[in-house]
């Protein structure tokens, strides 16, 4: 069966740079790696893995690539480097970072050197009010930090003693292990990648060379932030290992429930109680907004559930170019604790309304018709 074009195998153009070819290879090698494809897909993945490997070995070599570009498959030996020791060097070099991701938990390091690890990310939950979410605020938070141990000056060893080179990895921090037909570089299980052993750990820091303290961090909460959003503070997570970069701090925003408003994206909603007299006769009422007070004209005969929209009285979200709206939902209140005189007035009103027929009750007639249809 004829071989596929090497550029097609890697999914790159013929004008692709060496870095593009290397990136494409890493992505495909990770996808078809034998350890990630088990069961029915194992055989097919293994064939594609070999095909990708061969394509990379040819195109990553400038001389082989030039010959392939000029003569195609006839210009290169199709078996060169396949399964043998000669072609394994380029394969291992490009694949080294993938081994780190799969077996070393994100460790990085130079060839033959100690593994360098990025620190873990930290999470901090901050509770703010709806008003603070709308306007933004500057806040201070206390977070854990790590400083060099004063007792051992950061060495991790008890004063008067010193660290020793790990005999398992000879100070490299990594050991080689065989994984099928290739070898894998793995973190040394004895020294955990540090390349050194501490016979007598410092009692102040437990051999870590650092102690945990608290520090104050200034945080700017942007206007328009919503519940559940996160703010990233780069480099304020846990410190790295062997000189690796620190992780990040993620501040998770929690917006408190408001007594009046409910937020829906950039819009706000609130229930506005109105007396049944005002709802019947109409009038002007005052409603709250985050910017202050506003007035609404209630038309005569307003029903419960009627919605009034105040444009631009919502919240301007982080990614929005203009603020949302405020929706006021009318709640008609039924009077309570009536006096006998008030009861008589209402009864007289009720009798008067009944004499007027359905014109005083816009929903009554349709409701009666629906009931008759339901029970018939």
Buried (B, 14 or more C-beta within 10 A) or exposed (E): EEEEEBBEBBBBEEEBEEEBBBBBBBBBBBEBBBEEBEEEEEEEBBEBBBBBBBBBBBBBBEEBBEBBEEEEBEBBEEEBBBEEEEBBEBBBEBBBBBBBEBBBEEBBBEEEBBBBBBBEBBEBEBEBEBBBBBBBBEEEBEBBBBEEBEBBEBBBBBEEBEBEEBEBBEBBBBBEEEBEEEEBBBBBEEBBBBBBBBEBBBEBBEBBBBBEEEEEBEBEBEBBBBBEBEBEBEEBBBBBBBEBBBBBBBBBBEBEEBEBBEBEEBBBBBEBEBBBEBBBEEBEBEBBBBEEEBEBEBEEEBEEEBEBEBEEBBBBBEEEEEBBBBBBEBEBEEEEEEEEEEEEEEEEEEEEEEEEEEEEBEEEEEEEEEEEEEEE
